[in-house]
Amino acid sequence: MEGVTVVGQTPIHGTGIEKSKLAASVQSANSDAIQQSQSRSLSDYMRLNFSGISINEAQNNPYQPDVQYRGFTASPLLGLPQGMSVYVNGIRFNEPFGDTVNWDLLPQGAIDSVNLFAGSNPVFGQNTLGGALSLRLKNGFDHQGNEVEALVSEHGRRNVQFSSAGNDGRFGYFVIGNYDEEDGWRDFSPSDVRQLLSTLSWRGDDSSLDLTLAANDNKLLGNGASPIDLLDQFGREQVFTHPDQTETKLKLLALSGDRWLDDNTQLAGNLYYRKNEVATFNGDDTDFEACEDAANAGFLCEEDGAEEEIVEDLNGNNVTATINGEEPEATNNRSNTDTDAFGGALQLALENELAGLDNQLIVGFSYDTAQSDFAADTELAELTNTRGTEGLGVYVDEARVRLHSEVEHYGLFLTDTVDLTDRLSATLSGRYNYSRIVMEDNYGTELNGVHSFSRFNPAAGLAYTLDDGMSVYGSYSESSRAPTPVELSCADPDDPCKLPNAFISDPPLYQVVAKSYEMGIRGESSDLNWNLGLFHTTNHDDILFINGGSLTSEGYFDNVGRTRRQGIEAAFAKSMGDWQFSGSYTYLDATFQTGFIANSPNNPQANANGQIAVEKGDRIPTLPRHNIKLAADWNATQALALGMDVQFNSSQYYRGDEANLNEQVDGYTLANLRATYKANPSVELFARIENVFDSEYETFGVYGESDEVLGDQGIDDDRFVAPGKPRTATVGIRARF
């Protein structure tokens, strides 16, 4: 049917269903829209175009954002509760060790389409508390031709990308390579990104196969939040301590396919193996200082403890307060996570009548397993004049971690959509999850443990088609996520961890269960798409990372009871001749629904024990309440296209201020311009200006301790913020042949 949008209901890209029959909200984009936006990455595209999406640049690297959708997070940082699932060609892409999402692994140019499903859809499995992101990669049958793109940008950025695709009717290929390097606009923040992906395809009369191979070798530096006074007095490019480096190396081999058994029955599935190495090197402040007790004079002790504890090295020797004549006023925190993961999924789709009614039934099974070896060390260090760190060769015994974890996730799911009338469709879904997590401590015994979690999550919804392409919908859904190995080993408020380093033996955690209600109305026509919806999700036994030490990365994971995220979402896209307009507004009310006591020693309102009292109704930090996006594109001539977009995010509370006791991080408005000029059918020039008005803004805030490092400069403000990028111009050329 012309004008009908079809989307898949499961992570596996097999058969689909008309969007008007979905009992929830879904946002979609194809490769043309992504390229037109001139976004740098998928996360950048969603920030500009998808309603409900906001970005926290806690790491301050463009490839390491915290992506937030309706108050739920998908981030590469271990310290964040991951509330979204991500799939690539039906393969689960959340990292097994911490359910994190590394946005730098795949080139944006390899994406054929993306769907963002709202709510706690159980069919998408673990982590689908607030939404699921499903990507489909390009192949040589949907895309043909060759393309080369090169661009340069301010702050020393240089990017080259090539792709080639084609087929002979039976076999096809697609290959893409991307190289992106920059000096970074902040001090000591260069990055190098190298990505490669290829897909070999086969198409039969009623079958298809795609073999995908991908690899990357990236070195990302993002030096995180800095004290607000440091930025104000010495410039917004300043960093607190450095380096803060992450290296990722991916090797992916995946096979996906489908076969129509008859006109109404399709079998689809995938198999994959992926190896991912993530290495971090963080030059940080320290929570060690010279002992104060006379009995411990001359030695190094843990800072701020009720009773001093002398630091020991790897040989069990007491560490002296000076090492080779230098005071250890910093630390080098290193970690390495080496993961081997494999798994697969299989689903059967049946499109037959049920009691004379049109019906689509999908049943499926998934299995994902991974073995991860995590190693971490803390080396005592000294600070340089630029607040960099130089190691002193002494490693702290208590901070050493050698953890082996094995994770298994089993899933059995079904979803059934029946047309009760020619206008009314009903959907019933469910998934049974079973997770088993085994942890082996290879440097002791404290972290040893076997944990298992299981749950059946249901969903039900109705969609009713009105006249003129409009439909209304409503649904109830549940989903869950099991605690990850990193959470299970860092959950003691009396002994906080420095992420991603020190882990300890901890109290048990419970799995998080999300229960969602959603209702809305939408319309779709040749020149206007729009939607208006209400959402309400309550997390039970929610797991949050609570700041619990003197450092911004120090804290612990805890079940904090119930949290709630509810709000309103509205969006439109309108075409008027040579003009295209779009916009969205999201109101998000994200609050704690259970009171608790949180450790936050750097919060200026904390009591003598460094604690704050969080009450029911307090807002969850780092989440803006209002989010607005507006965009306009104009095809000025057949060759020239101009575009502009504006984003507004309202204020948010600092992490570490869960009790909402202090002022917030200010809201901000950003405007961007873009232009494309087709010199001829094969060559295209493009340009983009980000942050046109050079606004000074911050996307994230956290409480930390600055005076130990910056006290001699008169800086003792405990507010740390992540400054946003200044005005940045980019120009490039794209050739197709």
C-alpha positions in Angstrom: 0.0 0.0 0.0 1.4 3.4 -1.0 2.2 5.6 1.9 2.1 2.8 4.5 5.0 2.7 6.9 6.0 -0.8 8.0 8.3 -1.5 11.0 9.5 -4.7 12.6 8.1 -5.7 16.0 11.2 -7.7 17.2 14.9 -7.2 17.1 15.2 -9.6 14.2 14.6 -7.8 10.9 12.1 -10.3 9.4 8.5 -9.5 8.7 7.0 -6.2 9.8 3.7 -4.6 10.6 2.0 -1.4 9.7 3.0 1.5 12.0 -0.6 2.4 12.5 -1.2 -0.9 14.2 1.6 -0.5 16.7 0.3 0.2 20.3 3.3 2.4 21.1 5.4 5.2 19.7 8.2 4.5 17.3 10.6 7.0 15.6 12.4 6.1 12.4 15.1 7.4 10.1 16.8 6.1 7.0 20.3 6.6 5.6 19.3 9.6 3.4 17.9 11.5 6.4 21.0 10.7 8.5 23.4 11.9 5.7 21.3 15.1 5.1 21.6 16.1 8.7 25.4 16.1 8.5 25.5 14.6 12.0 28.9 13.2 13.2 27.5 10.0 14.7 24.2 8.2 15.3 24.0 9.7 18.8 24.4 13.2 17.3 21.7 12.5 14.8 19.2 11.4 17.5 20.1 14.5 19.6 19.2 16.7 16.7 16.1 14.9 15.4 14.5 12.4 17.7 12.0 13.6 20.3 12.7 12.8 23.9 16.5 12.4 23.3 19.0 14.5 25.2 22.8 14.2 25.5 25.0 14.5 28.6 28.6 14.9 27.6 30.0 13.7 30.9 33.1 12.3 29.2 33.4 15.3 26.8 34.2 13.2 23.8 31.9 13.3 20.8 32.0 9.5 20.5 31.3 8.8 24.2 27.9 10.6 25.0 25.4 9.6 27.5 22.3 9.2 25.4 19.1 9.7 27.4 15.6 8.9 26.1 12.7 9.8 28.4 15.0 9.6 31.3 16.6 6.3 30.5 20.3 6.0 29.5 22.5 4.2 27.0 26.1 5.2 27.7 29.6 3.8 27.4 30.3 4.7 31.0 30.2 1.9 33.6 28.8 4.2 36.3 25.4 4.7 34.7 22.3 2.5 35.0 21.6 1.3 31.4 17.9 1.5 30.6 17.9 1.0 26.9 18.7 -2.0 24.7 20.5 -1.6 21.4 20.4 -4.1 18.5 22.4 -4.2 15.2 20.9 -6.5 12.6 19.1 -8.2 15.4 22.3 -8.7 17.5 22.3 -7.4 21.0 24.9 -4.6 21.2 24.9 -3.8 24.9 28.3 -4.8 26.4 27.9 -8.0 28.5 30.1 -6.7 31.4 28.1 -3.5 32.2 25.3 -3.4 29.6 27.0 -0.3 28.3 26.8 1.0 24.7 30.0 1.9 22.9 28.8 4.4 20.2 32.2 4.5 18.5 32.3 0.8 17.3 30.4 1.1 13.9 30.6 3.8 11.2 27.5 5.9 10.9 27.6 5.6 7.1 26.9 1.8 7.5 23.4 2.4 8.9 20.6 1.8 6.5 17.8 2.5 9.0 17.1 3.0 12.7 14.0 2.6 14.7 13.6 3.9 18.3 10.8 2.0 20.1 9.3 3.6 23.2 8.4 2.0 26.4 9.2 -1.2 28.2 8.7 -3.5 25.3 9.4 -7.0 26.7 10.1 -8.5 23.2 13.5 -6.6 23.1 14.7 -8.3 26.3 17.2 -7.1 28.9 17.6 -3.4 29.5 14.5 -2.3 27.6 13.2 -0.3 30.6 12.5 2.9 28.6 13.2 2.1 25.0 14.9 0.0 22.4 17.1 1.1 19.5 17.1 -1.2 16.5 19.6 -0.6 13.6 19.7 -2.2 10.2 23.0 -2.1 8.3 23.4 -1.5 4.5 23.9 -4.2 2.0 24.7 -4.4 -1.7 21.1 -4.9 -2.7 19.6 -1.9 -1.0 22.5 0.3 -1.9 24.7 0.5 -5.0 27.6 2.6 -6.1 30.8 4.1 -4.8 31.2 7.1 -2.6 34.2 9.0 -1.1 33.8 11.8 1.5 36.4 14.1 3.1 35.9 16.9 5.5 37.9 19.3 7.7 36.7 21.1 10.8 37.9 23.4 13.5 39.9 22.0 16.4 42.0 20.0 14.1 39.4 17.5 12.9 40.1 15.6 9.7 37.8 12.9 8.4 37.8 10.6 5.3 35.2 7.9 4.5 34.7 5.6 1.6 32.1 3.1 0.7 31.3 0.7 -2.2 28.3 -1.5 -2.9 26.8 -3.6 -5.7 25.3 -6.9 -6.7 24.8 -9.2 -9.7 21.3 -10.2 -8.8 22.3 -13.1 -6.7 25.4 -12.0 -4.7 26.1 -8.6 -3.4 28.6 -6.7 -1.3 28.9 -3.5 0.8 32.1 -2.2 2.4 32.8 1.0 4.2 35.8 2.5 6.0 35.9 5.6 8.2 38.9 7.5 9.6 38.2 10.4 11.9 40.9 12.3 13.9 40.8 15.5 15.8 42.9 17.5 18.3 39.8 18.3 20.4 38.6 21.7 21.4 39.6 21.1 25.1 43.2 20.8 26.3 44.8 17.3 25.9 41.8 15.8 24.1 42.9 14.3 20.8 41.1 11.3 19.4 41.5 8.8 16.6 38.7 6.7 15.2 39.3 3.9 12.7 36.2 1.8 11.6 35.8 -0.8 8.9 32.7 -2.8 8.0 31.7 -5.1 5.2 28.6 -7.2 4.3 28.5 -10.1 1.8 25.0 -10.9 0.7 23.1 -13.6 -1.1 19.5 -13.4 -2.3 17.4 -16.4 -3.4 13.8 -16.6 -4.6 12.5 -16.9 -1.1 15.6 -16.6 1.1 18.4 -14.2 2.0 21.7 -14.3 3.8 24.0 -11.5 5.0 27.5 -12.1 6.4 28.8 -9.0 8.2 32.4 -8.4 9.4 33.3 -5.3 11.3 36.4 -4.1 13.2 37.6 -0.9 14.8 40.7 0.5 16.5 39.8 3.7 18.4 41.7 5.9 20.9 39.3 8.4 22.5 40.4 11.1 25.0 37.7 13.0 26.8 38.8 14.6 30.0 35.4 14.9 31.6 34.0 17.5 34.0 36.0 20.4 35.4 35.4 22.7 38.4 33.2 25.5 37.3 35.5 28.1 38.7 38.4 26.7 36.7 36.5 27.1 33.5 35.3 30.6 34.4 38.7 31.9 35.5 41.1 30.2 33.1 39.0 29.3 30.0 36.5 26.7 29.0 39.1 24.5 27.3 40.7 23.8 30.7 40.7 20.2 32.1 40.9 19.2 35.8 43.3 16.2 35.5 44.4 14.3 32.5 44.6 12.0 30.6 41.3 10.2 30.5 41.7 7.8 27.6 39.6 4.9 26.3 40.7 2.5 23.6 38.2 0.2 22.0 39.0 -2.7 19.6 36.1 -4.7 18.1 36.0 -7.8 15.9 32.5 -8.8 14.8 31.4 -11.7 12.7 27.7 -12.1 12.2 25.4 -14.1 9.9 21.7 -13.2 9.5 19.1 -14.5 7.2 15.5 -15.4 6.5 13.4 -17.8 4.5 9.8 -17.8 3.5 8.5 -21.4 4.1 5.3 -20.5 2.3 3.4 -17.3 1.5 2.4 -16.8 5.1 5.3 -18.2 7.1 8.8 -16.8 7.5 11.8 -18.1 9.5 14.5 -15.6 10.4 17.5 -15.6 12.6 21.1 -14.7 13.3 24.4 -16.0 14.7 27.3 -13.9 15.9 30.7 -13.8 17.5 32.2 -10.6 18.8 35.4 -9.8 20.6 35.7 -6.4 22.2 38.6 -5.0 24.2 38.2 -1.8 26.2 41.2 -0.3 27.9 41.1 2.9 30.0 43.8 5.1 31.5 42.6 7.8 33.8 44.9 10.3 35.5 42.9 11.3 38.6 43.0 13.1 41.8 43.8 10.9 44.9 42.0 10.0 48.1 45.3 9.1 49.8 47.3 11.5 51.9 50.0 11.5 54.5 48.9 9.8 57.8 47.9 12.1 60.6 48.2 9.8 63.6 51.6 9.9 65.2 51.8 6.2 65.2 51.6 6.1 61.4 53.9 9.1 60.8 55.8 8.9 57.5 53.3 6.6 55.8 50.4 7.1 53.3 46.8 6.6 54.5 43.4 6.5 53.1 41.8 9.9 53.3 38.9 10.9 55.5 38.5 7.5 57.1 37.1 7.2 60.7 40.2 5.2 61.5 43.4 5.7 59.4 44.4 2.7 57.3 47.9 2.6 55.9 48.1 2.0 52.2 49.9 -1.2 51.2 51.6 -2.0 47.9 51.3 -5.3 45.9 53.9 -6.9 48.1 52.1 -6.1 51.3 54.6 -3.3 52.3 53.4 -0.1 53.9 53.7 2.8 51.4 55.6 5.8 52.6 54.2 9.4 52.3 56.9 10.3 49.8 58.2 8.1 47.0 61.5 9.0 45.5 61.2 12.4 47.0 57.7 13.1 45.5 54.4 13.2 47.2 51.8 10.9 45.6 49.1 13.6 45.0 47.4 11.8 42.1 46.7 8.3 40.8 46.9 6.5 37.5 43.8 4.3 37.2 44.1 1.6 34.5 41.6 -1.0 33.5 41.2 -3.5 30.7 38.0 -5.4 29.8 38.5 -8.3 27.3 35.2 -9.8 26.3 34.4 -12.8 24.0 30.6 -13.0 23.2 28.6 -15.2 21.0 24.9 -16.0 20.6 22.0 -16.1 18.2 18.3 -15.7 17.8 15.6 -17.5 15.8 12.0 -16.5 15.2 9.0 -17.8 13.3 6.4 -15.4 11.9 3.0 -16.7 10.9 0.6 -14.5 9.0 -2.7 -16.4 9.0 -6.3 -15.9 9.9 -7.4 -16.5 13.5 -11.1 -17.2 13.8 -11.6 -15.4 10.5 -9.5 -12.4 11.6 -6.2 -11.3 10.1 -3.4 -12.3 12.6 0.4 -12.0 12.8 2.1 -14.3 15.3 5.8 -14.2 16.0 7.5 -16.6 18.4 11.3 -16.6 19.0 14.2 -17.6 21.1 17.5 -15.9 21.8 20.7 -16.9 23.6 23.6 -14.6 24.4 26.6 -15.5 26.4 29.9 -13.8 27.1 33.1 -14.3 29.1 34.8 -11.1 30.3 38.2 -10.7 32.0 38.4 -7.4 33.8 41.7 -6.2 35.2 42.3 -2.9 37.1 45.2 -1.3 38.9 45.8 2.0 40.7 49.3 3.5 40.5 50.4 6.3 42.8 51.4 9.3 40.8 52.4 12.9 40.9 50.8 15.9 39.2 52.6 17.9 36.5 52.3 21.6 36.0 49.4 21.0 33.6 47.6 18.6 36.1 48.7 15.6 34.1 49.9 12.6 36.0 53.2 10.8 36.0 53.4 7.4 37.7 55.7 6.7 40.6 55.8 2.9 40.0 54.0 1.9 43.2 50.6 0.1 42.9 47.9 0.0 45.6 47.2 -3.6 46.6 43.6 -2.9 47.7 42.7 -1.5 44.3 44.0 -4.4 42.2 41.2 -6.4 40.5 41.4 -9.5 38.5 37.8 -10.6 37.8 36.5 -13.2 35.4 32.8 -13.1 34.7 30.5 -15.4 32.6 27.1 -14.1 31.6 24.3 -16.0 30.0 21.0 -14.6 28.9 18.2 -16.8 27.6 15.0 -15.4 26.2 11.8 -16.9 24.9 9.4 -14.3 23.3 6.2 -14.0 21.4 4.0 -11.2 20.0 0.6 -11.6 18.4 -1.3 -8.8 16.6 -4.9 -9.5 15.6 -7.2 -7.2 13.6 -10.4 -7.3 15.6 -12.0 -5.1 13.0 -10.7 -3.3 9.9 -9.8 -0.5 12.2 -9.0 -2.0 15.6 -5.9 -4.1 16.2 -4.9 -5.8 19.5 -1.4 -6.9 20.4 -0.4 -9.3 23.1 3.3 -9.9 23.8 5.5 -11.5 26.4 9.0 -12.7 27.1 10.6 -15.0 29.6 14.1 -14.0 30.6 16.6 -16.1 32.5 20.1 -14.7 33.3 23.0 -16.4 35.1 26.1 -14.5 36.1 29.2 -16.2 37.5 32.0 -14.2 38.9 35.5 -15.6 39.7 38.0 -13.5 41.7 41.4 -14.2 40.3 43.2 -12.0 42.9 41.4 -13.2 46.0 38.0 -14.7 46.9 35.8 -11.7 47.8 34.2 -11.3 44.4 33.3 -14.9 43.9 29.7 -15.5 43.3 26.9 -17.1 41.3 23.8 -15.1 40.6 20.6 -16.0 38.7 17.6 -13.9 37.7 14.4 -14.8 35.9 11.1 -13.2 35.0 8.2 -13.3 32.6 7.3 -9.8 31.3 3.9 -9.2 29.6 2.6 -6.5 27.4 -0.8 -5.7 25.8 -2.1 -2.8 23.7 -4.7 -1.6 21.3 -4.5 0.6 18.2 -7.5 2.1 16.4 -7.3 3.7 13.0 -9.4 6.8 12.5 -10.0 8.7 9.2 -7.4 10.7 7.3 -4.5 8.5 8.3 -4.9 9.0 12.0 -4.8 6.4 14.7 -5.0 6.2 18.5 -3.2 3.7 20.7 -2.7 2.6 24.2 -0.6 0.0 25.9 0.7 -1.5 29.1 4.1 -3.2 29.2 6.7 -4.6 31.5 10.4 -5.3 31.1 13.4 -6.0 33.3 17.1 -6.0 33.6 19.4 -8.1 35.7 22.2 -6.5 37.6 25.5 -6.6 35.7 28.8 -8.0 37.0 30.1 -4.5 37.6 27.1 -3.6 39.7 27.1 -6.8 41.7 30.7 -6.2 42.6 30.3 -2.5 43.6 27.3 -2.2 45.9 28.6 -1.3 49.4 27.9 2.2 50.6 30.6 1.8 53.3 33.2 0.9 50.7 32.7 2.9 47.5 34.4 2.0 44.3 36.4 4.1 41.8 34.8 3.3 38.5 35.9 1.5 36.5 38.5 0.2 38.9 38.1 -1.0 42.5 35.5 -3.7 43.1 34.6 -5.3 46.4 32.5 -8.0 48.0 29.0 -6.5 48.3 25.4 -6.9 49.3 23.2 -8.5 46.7 21.2 -6.5 44.2 17.7 -7.2 42.8 16.8 -7.0 39.2 15.1 -3.8 38.0 11.5 -4.2 36.8 9.9 -1.4 34.7 6.1 -1.1 34.3 4.9 1.3 31.6 1.6 2.8 30.4 1.5 4.7 27.1 -1.3 6.3 25.1 -1.4 8.7 22.2 -2.7 9.8 18.8 -0.8 10.1 15.5 -1.3 11.0 11.9 0.5 10.2 8.7 -0.1 11.6 5.3 1.9 12.5 2.2 3.0 15.9 3.5 2.4 15.8 7.3 3.3 13.3 10.1 2.6 14.1 13.7 2.1 12.5 17.1 1.0 13.4 20.6 1.5 11.0 23.4 1.6 10.4 27.2 4.0 8.0 28.9 4.3 6.8 32.4 7.0 4.3 33.6 7.7 3.2 37.1 11.0 1.3 37.9 10.8 -1.1 40.8 14.1 -1.8 42.7 15.8 0.7 40.4 19.6 0.6 40.5 21.5 3.9 40.6 25.1 4.9 41.0 25.4 7.0 44.1 28.4 9.3 44.5 30.0 8.1 47.7 33.6 9.3 47.9 35.8 12.4 47.4 36.3 11.7 43.7 33.7 12.4 41.0 34.0 8.7 39.8 33.8 7.2 43.3 30.5 5.7 44.6 28.4 2.6 44.7 25.4 0.9 43.1 22.2 0.5 45.1 18.6 -0.5 44.7 16.8 2.7 45.7 13.3 1.5 45.5 10.9 3.0 43.0 11.6 5.7 40.5 9.1 7.2 38.0 9.5 8.8 34.6 6.4 10.3 33.1 5.5 13.0 30.7 4.2 14.3 27.4 5.8 13.9 23.9 4.7 15.7 20.8 6.3 15.9 17.3 5.5 16.9 13.7 7.2 16.9 10.3 5.6 19.0 7.5 6.5 19.4 3.8 5.5 22.6 2.0 6.9 22.7 -1.6 10.6 23.4 -1.3 10.4 23.6 2.5 10.4 21.0 5.2 9.7 21.7 8.8 9.9 19.5 11.9 9.8 19.9 15.6 9.2 18.2 18.9 8.6 18.9 22.6 9.1 16.5 25.5 8.1 17.2 29.1 9.8 14.7 31.5 8.9 14.4 35.1 11.6 12.0 36.5 11.4 11.5 40.2 12.4 9.2 43.1 9.3 7.5 44.5 11.0 6.0 47.5 13.1 8.0 50.0 16.6 6.9 51.0 19.8 8.1 52.5 22.6 8.7 50.0 26.3 9.3 50.6 27.3 12.6 48.9 30.3 14.0 50.8 31.0 16.8 48.4 27.4 18.1 48.4 27.6 21.4 50.4 24.3 20.6 52.1 25.5 17.1 53.3 25.4 16.4 57.0 28.5 15.7 59.2 28.5 12.1 57.9 28.5 13.2 54.3 24.9 12.1 53.7 21.8 13.6 52.2 18.2 12.6 52.7 16.4 11.9 49.4 12.6 12.2 49.6 9.8 10.9 47.5 9.2 13.4 44.7 12.8 14.6 44.4 13.9 14.9 40.8 16.5 12.4 39.4 19.7 14.3 38.6 21.1 14.9 35.1 17.7 14.8 33.4 16.3 18.1 31.9 12.5 18.5 32.4 11.9 20.2 29.0 13.4 19.3 25.6 12.5 21.2 22.4 13.7 20.6 18.9 13.0 22.7 15.8 14.3 22.3 12.2 13.8 23.8 8.8 15.2 22.8 5.4 14.9 24.7 2.2 15.7 23.5 -1.3 16.7 26.9 -2.6 17.5 25.6 -6.0 18.0 22.2 -7.6 21.6 22.4 -6.5 21.5 24.3 -3.2 19.9 23.2 0.0 20.0 25.1 3.3 19.0 23.9 6.8 18.8 25.1 10.4 18.0 23.4 13.6 17.6 24.6 17.2 17.6 22.5 20.4 16.6 23.6 23.9 17.3 21.7 27.1 16.1 23.0 30.5 18.1 22.9 33.7 19.0 19.7 35.5 20.3 18.8 39.0 23.9 17.9 39.6 24.7 14.2 40.1 25.3 14.0 43.9 22.3 16.2 44.6 19.7 13.5 44.5 17.9 15.5 47.3 17.6 18.6 45.1 19.2 20.8 47.8 21.2 23.2 45.6 21.0 25.2 42.4 20.9 23.4 39.0 23.0 23.2 35.9 21.6 26.0 33.7 19.5 25.1 30.6 20.7 26.1 27.2 19.7 26.7 23.6 21.8 25.8 20.6 21.4 26.6 16.9 23.2 25.0 14.0 23.3 25.8 10.2 24.0 23.5 7.3 24.3 23.8 3.5 24.7 21.4 0.6 25.6 22.3 -3.0 25.5 19.8 -5.8 28.3 20.9 -8.2 27.2 18.2 -10.6 25.3 14.9 -10.4 28.5 13.2 -8.9 30.0 15.9 -6.7 28.5 17.5 -3.6 29.9 20.2 -1.3 28.6 20.6 2.2 29.2 22.8 5.2 27.9 22.9 8.8 28.2 25.4 11.6 27.5 24.1 15.1 26.6 26.4 18.0 26.2 29.4 15.6 25.9 32.0 18.4 28.9 30.6 20.3 26.8 30.0 23.4 28.6 28.9 26.6 26.7 26.0 28.1 27.1 22.8 30.2 25.4 19.5 29.5 26.2 17.8 32.8 27.2 18.5 36.4 28.5 16.5 39.4 29.9 17.3 42.8 33.6 16.6 43.4 36.5 17.8 45.4 38.7 20.5 43.7 40.7 22.1 46.5 43.2 19.2 46.8 44.4 19.9 43.3 43.5 23.6 42.8 43.5 25.0 46.3 46.7 27.0 45.7 44.8 28.8 42.9 41.9 29.8 45.1 39.5 27.3 43.5 37.5 25.3 46.0 34.0 25.1 44.4 32.7 21.5 44.5 30.6 21.9 41.4 32.1 20.2 38.3 30.5 20.7 34.9 31.0 19.3 31.4 31.3 22.4 29.1 29.7 22.3 25.7 31.5 22.7 22.4 32.0 26.3 21.1 31.1 27.5 17.6 32.6 25.0 15.2 32.7 25.2 11.4 33.0 22.1 9.1 33.4 21.9 5.3 33.6 18.8 3.1 33.2 17.2 -0.3 31.4 14.1 -1.3 31.8 12.3 -4.7 29.7 9.4 -6.0 30.6 7.3 -9.0 
